[in-house]
């Protein structure tokens, strides 16, 4: 399921909906530059169809690195706007541009 973006004309933010299918998972979160890589701030809700989903307001005109944390495992978004290598993580991170 792709990342959905809704730009707000009256504010310098974009509402971004992150969603990832993880039917067998118990917990999921999105972590990234926009929430200080904090899983507590990026908790996603599980829907009946097994997809985890969450809506976040992020400042627009920026690019953010992020990953999903699914039951403790770090996963990139297969439909991200792009990917960038992160020296700290020693791996690629997903990228969303708003």
C-alpha positions, 0 to 999 in steps of 0.5 A, a space after each residue: 500500500 503506497 504512502 499517502 500524502 495530503 498537503 494542508 494549504 493553511 499550514 506548512 505541514 503534510 499529513 502522511 499516512 504510512 501503511 504496511 501489510 504485516 498480517 502475522 505481526 503483533 506490533 508495528 511502528 514507523 520511525 524516522 527523522 520526523 519523530 527522532 527515530 522513536 518507536 513510541 511516537 510512531 506506533 501504527 494501528 493494526 486493521 482487520 485486514 492485517 495492515 498497520 496504518 498511522 497518520 503523521 503531520 510532518 513539516 513540508 518541503 523536506 525529505 525524511 529517512 524512515 523505516 518500519 519496526 515490525 515485531 522488532 525487525 527493521 523493514 524498508 517500505 517497498 513503495 518509498 519515494 527512494 532509498 538512501 544509505 545510512 552510515 550509522 545504520 550500515 544499511 539503506 533507509 526508505 525516503 519520503 519527500 513532502 
